[in-house]
Amino acid sequence: MRTDFELTWGQGAEFGHIAFRDGRAEWHAVLNLPAGTRFADPLADLRRRFHTWHDPIPALLDATRPAAVLHHDVNELRTPLPSSTVGRIALLGDAAHAMPPHLGQGACHALEDAITLAAALATEPTVEAALARYDAERRPRSQAVARAARQAGRMGRQLSHPLAVTLRNTAMRLTPSRAAARMILRHHAWVPPQLP
Ligand SMILES: Cc1cc2nc3c(=O)[nH]c(=O)nc-3n(C[C@H](O)[C@H](O)[C@H](O)COP(=O)(O)OP(=O)(O)OC[C@H]3O[C@@H](n4cnc5c(N)ncnc54)[C@H](O)[C@@H]3O)c2cc1C
């Protein structure tokens, strides 16, 4: 199914949405707020904050049912784990490398972890050898992408000082769209291992 994805950075805020070809859409909004902040009516709060943003952001919020909104703090594993395995236990996905959502890579890496672990278990002679290979193949890449996601968040959603936001927006306007796309897509290139 083809999709269209759009991400907008503002002052201490980010809004992203995916429009699916079957007419459905999903969106996320990320805000700079103290941990644990909660609103009686999160959708009403978002409508108020984003009503001046470009189309189709206000329309997407207007079309959303209040019960469909999930509101969570964004947590991440700031200190990279020295290993994603202990004995015969392996951590996958966010348990191994919870990253902020700014590159849209968290779930992708959970899938990469899963197939890498399956391939290692299917080909190595022991579970211990398979887990050692899984850790060696996955941890450097997922931790590097987690670092890049954090940097993208710092440059994007987290900037709130008006001068810094103006400088960022000017730099983004001057960056050729191909170069910007390359910056984001460089993390996407990954060749899955062959399963026997
Ligand atoms: C706003 C936002 C946008 C995102 N956008 C993207 C994107 O575009 N692309 C992308 O690839 N990623 C994206 N992500 C990241 C993605 O959602 C996560 O990386 C992914 O869900 C991690 O999957 P997981 O299975 O490792 O963990 P989870 O999705 O957290 O699954 C773990 C599950 O285990 C359950 N659980 C926990 N403890 C127990 C227990 N003791 N017993 C039983 N069950 C338990 C939990 O309830 C949960 O259901 C986004 C994240 C956010 C917050």
The ligand as a Gaussian input file, in Angstrom:
#p B3LYP/6-31G(d) Opt

LIG

0 1
 C        5.222000       8.968000      18.600000
 C        5.976000       7.748000      18.114000
 C        6.115000       7.533000      16.754000
 C        6.827000       6.406000      16.313000
 N        6.969000       6.216000      14.956000
 C        7.674000       5.172000      14.508000
 C        7.826000       4.955000      13.104000
 O        7.311000       5.686000      12.269000
 N        8.576000       3.874000      12.707000
 C        9.166000       3.023000      13.605000
 O        9.848000       2.072000      13.171000
 N        9.035000       3.222000      14.935000
 C        8.304000       4.256000      15.419000
 N        8.148000       4.433000      16.768000
 C        8.839000       3.518000      17.703000
 C        8.061000       2.231000      17.912000
 O        6.738000       2.512000      18.344000
 C        8.788000       1.372000      18.968000
 O       10.158000       1.352000      18.718000
 C        8.263000      -0.058000      18.920000
 O        6.895000      -0.076000      19.287000
 C        9.079000      -0.968000      19.852000
 O        8.520000      -2.237000      19.792000
 P        8.811000      -3.280000      20.948000
 O        8.053000      -4.506000      20.555000
 O       10.272000      -3.379000      21.170000
 O        8.229000      -2.631000      22.266000
 P        6.708000      -2.267000      22.613000
 O        5.968000      -1.794000      21.393000
 O        6.786000      -1.357000      23.805000
 O        6.094000      -3.671000      23.025000
 C        6.382000      -4.254000      24.272000
 C        5.104000      -4.892000      24.756000
 O        5.388000      -5.673000      25.907000
 C        4.368000      -5.440000      26.857000
 N        4.919000      -5.747000      28.172000
 C        5.772000      -4.997000      28.906000
 N        6.053000      -5.607000      30.057000
 C        5.377000      -6.774000      30.046000
 C        5.272000      -7.852000      30.942000
 N        5.943000      -7.869000      32.110000
 N        4.486000      -8.887000      30.618000
 C        3.803000      -8.918000      29.446000
 N        3.875000      -7.931000      28.562000
 C        4.654000      -6.871000      28.845000
 C        3.977000      -3.997000      26.681000
 O        2.693000      -3.731000      27.195000
 C        4.024000      -3.868000      25.164000
 O        2.813000      -4.223000      24.557000
 C        7.425000       5.523000      17.246000
 C        7.270000       5.748000      18.625000
 C        6.551000       6.859000      19.053000
 C        6.408000       7.086000      20.541000

